[in-house]
């Protein structure tokens, strides 16, 4: 659950800290005081799109910090995947600067908005007024039903995903075989030409590098011969390096016996003379080897031209051309046996289409089974929410074996939510008949059912009490109480009947100080809470009559909550 929320420079909020409790937390205050700003701040720290407009005027940045108590193994698993330390407390923080830069941290580690949303989607379910419109779309109705259905639908969809993947592979393989016999024959001719062209070239890895080295040597033959000739001249001809070394050795001979060091020096000179003589001989041999045939040079150049042409046609390198050859041979073999292959693929396509149809039928049956219990439970919830004769039904579209080609990962057949709030009135699609107040209660009934299946610890409601009042408002408050026994609720409300049920209430007000406007958050308790409930009742928190009524509402709410234990 959300334990603490700290905000700085958010809209009209200079600095505020809210300590939430378990159960029902209510935010109340005058219209425009900043209640929704607090929910916007929560949405912001949960990973919503950053808007520089939320930075307080005159400031360079805003920050929001949220602390959650967490005992969900799913959250621990995702944190481990991101190599982030987990524990009983999860701390989210986000900063937005006036130049549009946003930084997000989770337990001190930098994360992306996508990473953050993946985790926070397991922590918080935010119900804003825009969610009314979300549920009017049939695709979203299907997602909601699948969430209620749980494992049976998940398993069917997993099986269906594998079958659809295999079907796509079969169709791709059939496409490779060509559309008709003439087309396949033309493709075989092309492949045969390409295969023979590459095979005739007798490509070999490393050959091109060897040929280029040979060509470079040939192009620089004169320079090489001059250099090698100079080496031989300086070392081996009369008066060259070898003669000079041997002369030096002969001068040492008379004194070599007089000292071991002189003898050693004479030996070194003799060895050096032998090495220099060998170097000169090697230079002469290398020069003799460079006697390159002009015709050989022409052959090398022609071979390089051939390799360049093949590389240009088949992939940019010799290795890629050889890989192309391997693929071409495989395709040629497949097309050569195309008729039999096409028949096998056609038979398998029929089998997989049968399997897909069967899975789609099973998927719809699982949804219908879940829908029966779900609609019944929602109708019961609606009856307790002061809708006297609610009717709720989920209609399933029909499909046949011939529709398999249209199957998606969601299966076949549409899902539509139908509703009627009044006895004798026909069921119609949600968007065509439901009023604002009815939609608020319908969504609350839905959320009540989802609280048992989605394992989320915190529900946030932004003015779900829109369009309701009187007795219905009390019923909604009681419903919040029941949900809040298992799930933390944070709700914005203008109704005293709902605020009276709060386990913790916050009063949001807008004040002026030193020529500036501020939004301030107060935790209301005891007498201050009585005055706030009185304000919600009649507008005047000091009215004795309103205060008596407020105390009565609070006492009745306390008695109701006690009866639930």
C-alpha positions as CSV (number, residue, x, y, z in Angstrom):
1,X,0.0,0.0,0.0
2,X,1.0,3.7,-0.4
3,X,2.4,4.8,3.0
4,X,3.8,8.3,2.3
5,X,3.7,10.9,-0.4
6,X,6.0,13.9,-0.4
7,X,5.6,16.7,-3.0
8,X,7.6,19.8,-3.7
9,X,6.9,22.6,-6.2
10,X,3.9,20.7,-7.7
11,X,1.3,23.2,-9.2
12,X,0.2,25.4,-6.2
13,X,1.9,23.1,-3.7
14,X,5.1,24.5,-2.2
15,X,5.8,21.5,-0.1
16,X,3.4,18.8,1.3
17,X,3.6,15.4,2.9
18,X,0.7,12.9,3.3
19,X,0.8,9.9,5.6
20,X,-1.8,7.4,4.3
21,X,-3.4,4.7,6.4
22,X,-4.7,1.3,5.6
23,X,-8.4,1.2,4.6
24,X,-10.2,4.3,3.2
25,X,-8.3,7.6,2.7
26,X,-10.5,10.5,1.5
27,X,-9.3,13.8,0.0
28,X,-11.9,16.6,0.4
29,X,-11.9,20.3,-0.1
30,X,-13.4,23.1,-2.1
31,X,-13.5,22.8,-5.9
32,X,-10.2,24.0,-7.3
33,X,-8.3,23.7,-4.1
34,X,-5.9,21.1,-5.5
35,X,-7.3,17.6,-4.7
36,X,-6.8,16.3,-8.2
37,X,-3.3,17.8,-8.2
38,X,-2.4,15.3,-5.5
39,X,-3.7,12.5,-7.7
40,X,-1.8,13.9,-10.6
41,X,1.4,13.9,-8.5
42,X,0.8,10.2,-7.7
43,X,0.2,9.5,-11.4
44,X,3.4,11.3,-12.2
45,X,5.6,9.3,-9.7
46,X,4.0,6.1,-11.0
47,X,5.4,6.8,-14.5
48,X,2.9,8.9,-16.3
49,X,4.0,11.3,-19.1
50,X,5.8,14.3,-17.6
51,X,4.2,17.8,-18.1
52,X,6.3,20.9,-17.3
53,X,3.0,22.7,-16.5
54,X,2.9,20.9,-13.2
55,X,6.0,22.8,-12.0
56,X,5.1,25.6,-9.6
57,X,5.3,29.0,-11.2
58,X,8.7,30.6,-10.6
59,X,10.5,27.3,-9.7
60,X,13.0,25.3,-11.8
61,X,11.8,21.9,-10.8
62,X,9.3,19.7,-9.0
63,X,9.8,16.4,-7.2
64,X,7.5,13.7,-6.0
65,X,8.4,10.8,-3.6
66,X,6.2,7.9,-2.8
67,X,6.9,5.1,-0.3
68,X,5.0,1.8,-0.6
69,X,4.9,-1.2,1.7
70,X,5.2,-4.3,-0.5
71,X,4.7,-8.0,0.1
72,X,4.0,-9.0,-3.5
73,X,6.3,-11.7,-4.9
74,X,5.5,-10.4,-8.4
75,X,7.1,-7.1,-7.6
76,X,10.2,-8.8,-6.1
77,X,10.6,-10.9,-9.3
78,X,10.5,-7.8,-11.5
79,X,13.0,-6.0,-9.2
80,X,15.3,-9.0,-9.4
81,X,15.1,-8.9,-13.1
82,X,16.3,-5.3,-13.1
83,X,18.9,-6.1,-10.5
84,X,17.3,-3.7,-7.9
85,X,17.3,-4.6,-4.2
86,X,13.9,-5.4,-2.8
87,X,12.5,-5.2,0.7
88,X,9.4,-4.4,2.6
89,X,9.5,-0.8,1.5
90,X,9.7,0.4,-2.1
91,X,10.7,4.0,-2.7
92,X,9.8,5.8,-5.9
93,X,11.1,9.3,-6.7
94,X,10.8,11.5,-9.7
95,X,12.1,14.9,-10.6
96,X,11.1,17.2,-13.5
97,X,13.1,20.3,-14.4
98,X,11.8,23.3,-16.3
99,X,13.8,22.3,-19.4
100,X,11.7,19.1,-19.6
101,X,14.3,16.7,-18.3
102,X,12.9,13.9,-16.0
103,X,14.8,11.6,-13.7
104,X,13.2,8.5,-12.1
105,X,14.6,6.4,-9.3
106,X,13.4,3.2,-7.7
107,X,15.1,2.3,-4.4
108,X,17.8,4.7,-5.4
109,X,18.4,3.1,-8.8
110,X,17.8,5.0,-12.0
111,X,15.0,3.5,-14.1
112,X,13.1,4.3,-17.3
113,X,9.4,5.3,-17.3
114,X,8.6,1.9,-19.0
115,X,10.4,0.0,-16.3
116,X,8.7,2.1,-13.6
117,X,5.2,1.5,-15.1
118,X,5.8,-2.2,-15.3
119,X,6.3,-2.3,-11.5
120,X,3.7,0.3,-10.5
121,X,1.0,-1.5,-12.5
122,X,1.3,-4.2,-9.8
123,X,1.0,-1.7,-7.0
124,X,-1.7,0.8,-7.9
125,X,-5.0,0.8,-9.9
126,X,-5.9,4.4,-10.7
127,X,-9.5,5.1,-11.6
128,X,-10.0,8.5,-13.1
129,X,-13.1,9.9,-14.6
130,X,-11.6,9.1,-18.1
131,X,-11.8,5.4,-17.2
132,X,-15.6,5.7,-17.8
133,X,-14.7,6.1,-21.5
134,X,-12.1,3.4,-21.4
135,X,-14.8,0.8,-20.5
136,X,-17.0,1.9,-23.5
137,X,-14.6,0.4,-25.9
138,X,-15.2,-3.3,-26.7
139,X,-11.5,-4.2,-26.8
140,X,-11.2,-2.9,-23.2
141,X,-14.3,-4.8,-22.2
142,X,-12.6,-8.0,-23.5
143,X,-9.4,-7.3,-21.5
144,X,-11.5,-6.8,-18.3
145,X,-13.3,-10.1,-18.8
146,X,-10.1,-11.9,-19.4
147,X,-8.7,-10.5,-16.2
148,X,-11.7,-11.8,-14.3
149,X,-11.5,-15.2,-16.1
150,X,-7.9,-15.7,-15.1
151,X,-5.9,-18.9,-15.7
152,X,-8.4,-20.8,-18.0
153,X,-8.4,-18.0,-20.5
154,X,-4.6,-17.3,-20.1
155,X,-3.9,-21.0,-20.9
156,X,-6.1,-20.9,-24.0
157,X,-4.5,-17.7,-25.2
158,X,-1.0,-19.1,-24.7
159,X,-2.0,-22.2,-26.8
160,X,-3.5,-20.0,-29.4
161,X,-0.4,-17.8,-29.7
162,X,1.7,-20.9,-30.5
163,X,-0.8,-22.1,-33.1
164,X,-1.0,-18.8,-34.8
165,X,2.8,-18.6,-34.9
166,X,2.9,-22.0,-36.6
167,X,0.2,-21.0,-39.0
168,X,2.3,-17.9,-40.1
169,X,5.3,-20.1,-40.6
170,X,3.3,-22.5,-42.8
171,X,2.0,-19.7,-44.9
172,X,5.5,-18.2,-45.3
173,X,6.9,-21.6,-46.4
174,X,4.1,-21.9,-48.9
175,X,4.9,-18.5,-50.2
176,X,8.5,-19.5,-50.7
177,X,7.2,-22.4,-53.0
178,X,5.7,-19.9,-55.4
179,X,2.2,-19.2,-56.5
180,X,2.0,-21.8,-59.4
181,X,4.1,-24.3,-61.3
182,X,5.3,-21.7,-63.9
183,X,6.4,-19.4,-61.2
184,X,8.3,-22.1,-59.4
185,X,10.0,-23.2,-62.7
186,X,11.2,-19.6,-63.3
187,X,12.5,-19.5,-59.7
188,X,14.3,-22.8,-60.2
189,X,16.0,-21.5,-63.4
190,X,17.3,-18.4,-61.5
191,X,18.5,-20.5,-58.6
192,X,20.3,-23.0,-60.9
193,X,22.1,-20.2,-62.7
194,X,23.2,-18.5,-59.4
195,X,24.3,-21.8,-57.9
196,X,26.4,-22.8,-61.0
197,X,27.9,-19.3,-61.2
198,X,29.2,-19.4,-57.6
199,X,30.3,-23.1,-57.9
200,X,32.3,-22.4,-61.1
201,X,34.1,-19.7,-59.3
202,X,35.4,-22.3,-56.8
203,X,35.5,-19.7,-54.0
204,X,37.9,-20.1,-51.1
205,X,38.1,-18.2,-47.8
206,X,41.4,-16.1,-47.7
207,X,42.0,-16.4,-51.5
208,X,41.2,-12.7,-52.1
209,X,43.7,-11.6,-49.5
210,X,46.4,-13.7,-51.0
211,X,45.7,-12.3,-54.5
212,X,45.8,-8.8,-53.3
213,X,49.2,-9.4,-51.6
214,X,50.5,-10.9,-54.9
215,X,49.3,-7.9,-56.9
216,X,50.9,-5.4,-54.5
217,X,54.2,-7.3,-54.8
218,X,54.0,-7.3,-58.6
219,X,53.2,-3.6,-58.8
220,X,56.2,-2.8,-56.6
221,X,58.6,-5.4,-58.1
222,X,61.1,-2.8,-59.4
223,X,61.3,-1.1,-56.0
224,X,61.7,-4.5,-54.3
225,X,64.5,-5.6,-56.7
226,X,66.4,-2.3,-56.2
227,X,66.2,-2.6,-52.4
228,X,67.3,-6.3,-52.4
229,X,70.1,-5.5,-54.9
230,X,71.4,-2.7,-52.7
231,X,71.4,-5.1,-49.7
232,X,73.5,-7.6,-51.6
233,X,75.8,-4.9,-53.0
234,X,76.6,-3.4,-49.5
235,X,77.1,-6.7,-47.9
236,X,78.6,-9.2,-50.4
237,X,80.5,-7.4,-53.0
238,X,84.3,-6.7,-52.7
239,X,84.9,-4.2,-49.9
240,X,81.4,-4.7,-48.6
241,X,80.2,-5.6,-45.1
242,X,81.3,-9.2,-45.2
243,X,84.9,-8.3,-46.3
244,X,85.2,-5.5,-43.6
245,X,84.1,-7.9,-40.8
246,X,86.5,-10.6,-41.9
247,X,89.4,-8.0,-42.1
248,X,88.5,-7.0,-38.5
249,X,88.6,-10.6,-37.4
250,X,92.0,-11.2,-39.0
251,X,93.4,-8.2,-37.0
252,X,92.3,-9.8,-33.8
253,X,93.8,-13.3,-34.5
254,X,97.4,-12.4,-33.3
255,X,96.1,-11.4,-29.8
256,X,93.3,-13.9,-29.3
257,X,95.5,-16.3,-27.3
258,X,96.6,-13.5,-24.9
259,X,93.1,-13.0,-23.3
260,X,89.8,-15.0,-23.3
261,X,88.0,-11.7,-23.9
262,X,89.9,-11.0,-27.1
263,X,89.2,-14.6,-28.3
264,X,85.5,-14.1,-27.5
265,X,85.4,-10.8,-29.5
266,X,87.1,-12.6,-32.5
267,X,84.4,-15.3,-32.4
268,X,81.6,-12.7,-32.3
269,X,83.1,-10.9,-35.4
270,X,83.3,-14.3,-37.2
271,X,79.7,-15.1,-36.4
272,X,78.6,-11.6,-37.5
273,X,80.4,-12.1,-40.8
274,X,78.7,-15.4,-41.3
275,X,75.2,-13.9,-40.5
276,X,75.8,-10.9,-42.9
277,X,77.0,-13.3,-45.6
278,X,73.7,-15.3,-45.1
279,X,71.6,-12.1,-45.2
280,X,73.2,-11.2,-48.6
281,X,72.5,-14.7,-49.9
282,X,68.9,-14.5,-48.7
283,X,68.4,-11.1,-50.4
284,X,69.7,-12.6,-53.7
285,X,67.3,-15.6,-53.4
286,X,64.3,-13.3,-52.8
287,X,65.3,-11.2,-55.8
288,X,65.4,-14.4,-57.9
289,X,61.9,-15.4,-56.7
290,X,60.5,-12.1,-57.8
291,X,60.8,-13.0,-61.4
292,X,57.0,-12.7,-62.0
293,X,55.4,-13.8,-65.2
294,X,53.3,-11.0,-66.8
295,X,50.7,-13.6,-67.7
296,X,50.4,-14.6,-64.0
297,X,49.8,-11.0,-63.1
298,X,47.1,-10.7,-65.6
299,X,45.5,-13.9,-64.3
300,X,45.5,-12.5,-60.7
301,X,43.9,-9.3,-61.9
302,X,41.2,-11.2,-63.8
303,X,40.5,-13.4,-60.7
304,X,40.1,-10.3,-58.5
305,X,37.7,-8.8,-61.0
306,X,35.7,-12.1,-60.9
307,X,35.6,-12.0,-57.1
308,X,34.5,-8.4,-57.1
309,X,31.6,-9.1,-59.4
310,X,30.5,-12.1,-57.4
311,X,30.7,-10.1,-54.1
312,X,28.6,-7.3,-55.6
313,X,25.9,-9.8,-56.7
314,X,25.9,-12.1,-53.7
315,X,26.5,-10.2,-50.5
316,X,29.6,-8.0,-50.3
317,X,32.2,-10.6,-49.2
318,X,33.4,-14.1,-50.1
319,X,32.0,-15.5,-46.9
320,X,28.6,-14.0,-47.6
321,X,28.6,-15.3,-51.2
322,X,29.3,-18.8,-49.8
323,X,26.4,-18.4,-47.4
324,X,24.2,-17.3,-50.3
325,X,25.2,-20.4,-52.1
326,X,24.2,-22.6,-49.1
327,X,20.7,-20.9,-48.9
328,X,20.2,-21.1,-52.7
329,X,20.9,-24.9,-52.6
330,X,18.4,-25.3,-49.8
331,X,15.7,-23.4,-51.7
332,X,16.5,-25.2,-54.9
333,X,16.1,-28.6,-53.2
334,X,12.9,-27.4,-51.6
335,X,11.4,-26.1,-54.9
336,X,12.6,-29.2,-56.8
337,X,10.3,-31.2,-54.4
338,X,7.7,-28.4,-54.4
339,X,4.7,-30.3,-55.3
340,X,5.1,-32.8,-52.5
341,X,6.1,-30.0,-50.1
342,X,3.1,-27.9,-51.1
343,X,0.8,-30.9,-50.5
344,X,2.4,-31.5,-47.0
345,X,2.1,-27.9,-46.0
346,X,-1.5,-27.7,-47.2
347,X,-2.3,-30.7,-45.1
348,X,-0.6,-29.2,-42.1
349,X,-2.4,-25.9,-42.6
350,X,-5.7,-27.7,-42.5
351,X,-4.7,-29.4,-39.3
352,X,-3.5,-26.2,-37.6
353,X,-6.6,-24.3,-38.7
354,X,-8.7,-27.0,-37.1
355,X,-6.7,-26.7,-33.9
356,X,-7.0,-22.9,-33.9
357,X,-10.8,-23.1,-34.4
358,X,-11.0,-25.6,-31.5
359,X,-8.9,-23.4,-29.2
360,X,-11.0,-20.3,-30.1
361,X,-14.1,-22.3,-29.2
362,X,-12.5,-23.3,-25.9
363,X,-11.4,-19.7,-25.3
364,X,-14.9,-18.4,-25.8
365,X,-16.4,-21.1,-23.6
366,X,-13.9,-20.2,-20.8
367,X,-15.0,-16.5,-21.2
368,X,-18.7,-17.4,-21.2
369,X,-18.2,-19.4,-18.0
370,X,-16.4,-16.5,-16.4
371,X,-19.0,-14.0,-17.7
372,X,-21.9,-15.9,-16.2
373,X,-20.5,-15.6,-12.6
374,X,-19.1,-12.1,-13.2
375,X,-22.3,-10.5,-14.5
376,X,-24.3,-12.1,-11.7
377,X,-21.9,-10.7,-9.1
378,X,-21.9,-7.3,-10.7
379,X,-25.7,-7.2,-10.8
380,X,-25.7,-8.0,-7.0
381,X,-23.2,-5.2,-6.4
382,X,-25.3,-2.8,-8.5
383,X,-28.4,-3.7,-6.5
384,X,-26.6,-2.7,-3.3
385,X,-25.6,0.6,-4.9
386,X,-29.2,1.7,-5.2
387,X,-29.9,0.7,-8.8
388,X,-33.2,-1.0,-8.2
389,X,-33.5,-3.3,-11.3
390,X,-30.0,-3.6,-12.8
391,X,-29.4,-5.9,-15.8
392,X,-25.9,-6.7,-17.0
393,X,-25.1,-9.1,-19.8
394,X,-22.0,-9.9,-21.9
395,X,-22.8,-10.7,-25.5
396,X,-20.5,-12.9,-27.5
397,X,-20.2,-12.7,-31.3
398,X,-20.5,-15.9,-33.4
399,X,-17.8,-17.4,-35.6
400,X,-17.3,-20.4,-37.8
401,X,-14.4,-22.6,-39.0
402,X,-14.1,-20.5,-42.1
403,X,-13.2,-17.5,-40.0
404,X,-10.0,-18.9,-38.7
405,X,-7.9,-16.7,-41.1
406,X,-9.2,-13.7,-39.1
407,X,-8.1,-15.2,-35.7
408,X,-5.9,-13.0,-33.6
409,X,-4.1,-13.6,-30.3
410,X,-7.5,-12.6,-28.7
411,X,-9.3,-15.4,-30.5
412,X,-12.5,-15.0,-32.6
413,X,-15.8,-13.4,-31.8
414,X,-16.5,-10.0,-30.3
415,X,-17.4,-9.2,-26.7
416,X,-19.9,-6.5,-25.9
417,X,-21.1,-5.3,-22.5
418,X,-24.9,-4.7,-22.4
419,X,-26.6,-2.8,-19.5
420,X,-30.0,-1.6,-18.4
421,X,-30.7,0.2,-15.1
422,X,-34.4,0.2,-15.3
423,X,-37.1,-2.5,-15.2
424,X,-38.8,-3.0,-18.5
425,X,-36.0,-1.3,-20.5
426,X,-34.1,-3.5,-23.0
427,X,-30.4,-4.2,-22.6
428,X,-28.3,-1.8,-24.7
429,X,-24.6,-1.2,-25.2
430,X,-23.0,0.8,-22.3
431,X,-22.2,4.0,-24.2
432,X,-25.8,4.3,-25.6
433,X,-27.8,4.4,-22.4
434,X,-25.7,4.7,-19.2
435,X,-25.8,8.0,-17.3
436,X,-22.9,9.6,-15.4
437,X,-24.1,8.5,-12.0
438,X,-25.0,5.0,-13.2
439,X,-21.5,4.7,-14.8
440,X,-19.9,5.7,-11.5
441,X,-21.7,3.0,-9.7
442,X,-21.2,0.5,-12.5
443,X,-17.4,1.1,-12.3
444,X,-17.4,0.7,-8.6
445,X,-19.2,-2.6,-8.9
446,X,-16.6,-3.7,-11.5
447,X,-13.7,-2.6,-9.2
448,X,-15.2,-4.4,-6.3
449,X,-15.1,-7.6,-8.3
450,X,-11.6,-7.0,-9.7
451,X,-10.2,-6.4,-6.2
452,X,-10.5,-10.1,-5.6
453,X,-8.5,-11.1,-8.7
454,X,-5.8,-8.5,-9.6
455,X,-3.9,-8.6,-6.3
456,X,-3.3,-4.8,-6.4
457,X,-2.8,-3.2,-3.0
458,X,-4.0,0.3,-3.7
459,X,-7.1,1.7,-5.5
460,X,-7.3,5.4,-6.4
461,X,-10.6,6.9,-7.3
462,X,-10.9,10.4,-8.7
463,X,-14.5,11.7,-8.0
464,X,-16.2,8.3,-8.6
465,X,-19.1,9.8,-6.7
466,X,-19.9,12.2,-9.6
467,X,-23.6,12.3,-10.3
468,X,-24.8,10.6,-7.1
469,X,-26.0,11.8,-3.7
470,X,-28.4,11.1,-0.9
471,X,-29.0,7.5,0.0
472,X,-26.9,6.3,-2.9
473,X,-23.9,8.2,-1.6
474,X,-24.1,6.3,1.7
475,X,-24.3,3.0,-0.1
476,X,-21.2,3.9,-2.1
477,X,-19.5,4.8,1.2
478,X,-20.4,1.4,2.6
479,X,-19.1,-0.2,-0.6
480,X,-15.8,1.6,-0.1
481,X,-15.7,0.3,3.4
482,X,-16.1,-3.3,2.3
483,X,-13.4,-3.0,-0.4
484,X,-11.1,-1.2,2.0
485,X,-11.1,-4.2,4.3
486,X,-8.7,-5.9,1.9
487,X,-7.4,-3.1,-0.3
488,X,-6.2,0.5,0.5
489,X,-8.4,3.1,-1.2
490,X,-7.5,6.7,-1.8
491,X,-10.5,8.7,-3.0
492,X,-11.3,12.3,-3.9
493,X,-14.9,13.0,-2.8
494,X,-17.3,16.0,-2.3
495,X,-19.8,13.9,-0.4
496,X,-20.1,13.9,3.4
497,X,-21.8,10.5,3.3
498,X,-18.6,9.0,1.8
499,X,-16.0,11.1,3.7
500,X,-17.6,10.0,7.0
501,X,-16.5,6.4,6.3
502,X,-12.8,7.4,5.9
503,X,-10.2,5.8,8.1
504,X,-8.1,9.0,7.4
505,X,-9.3,12.2,5.9
506,X,-7.3,15.0,4.3
507,X,-8.6,18.5,3.8
508,X,-7.1,20.4,0.9
509,X,-7.4,24.2,0.9
510,X,-6.1,27.1,-1.2
511,X,-4.7,30.0,0.7
512,X,-2.9,33.3,-0.1
513,X,0.2,34.5,1.6
514,X,2.6,37.3,0.7
515,X,0.9,37.8,-2.6
516,X,1.2,34.2,-3.6
517,X,-1.4,31.3,-3.7
518,X,-0.6,28.0,-2.0
519,X,-2.4,24.6,-1.8
520,X,-2.1,23.3,1.7
521,X,-2.9,19.7,3.0
522,X,-4.3,19.1,6.5
523,X,-5.0,15.8,8.2
524,X,-8.4,16.3,9.8
525,X,-9.2,14.5,13.1
526,X,-11.6,14.9,16.0
527,X,-13.3,18.3,16.0
528,X,-11.7,19.5,12.8
529,X,-13.1,16.4,11.0
530,X,-16.5,17.2,12.4
531,X,-16.3,20.7,10.9
532,X,-15.1,19.3,7.5
533,X,-18.0,16.9,7.3
534,X,-20.3,19.8,8.3
535,X,-18.8,21.9,5.5
536,X,-19.5,19.1,3.0
537,X,-23.1,18.9,4.3
538,X,-24.1,22.5,4.1
539,X,-21.1,24.7,3.3
540,X,-20.8,26.3,6.8
541,X,-18.4,24.3,9.0
542,X,-19.5,26.3,12.1
543,X,-23.2,25.6,11.7
544,X,-24.3,23.8,14.9
545,X,-27.0,22.0,12.9
546,X,-24.5,20.8,10.3
547,X,-22.1,19.7,13.0
548,X,-24.8,17.6,14.7
549,X,-25.6,16.0,11.4
550,X,-21.9,15.5,10.8
551,X,-21.4,13.7,14.2
552,X,-24.4,11.6,13.4
553,X,-22.9,10.6,10.0
554,X,-19.5,9.8,11.7
555,X,-21.2,7.7,14.4
556,X,-23.3,5.8,11.9
557,X,-20.2,5.2,9.8
558,X,-18.2,4.0,12.8
559,X,-21.0,1.6,13.8
560,X,-21.2,0.2,10.2
561,X,-17.4,-0.4,10.1
562,X,-17.6,-2.1,13.5
563,X,-20.3,-4.4,12.2
564,X,-18.0,-5.6,9.4
565,X,-15.4,-6.9,11.8
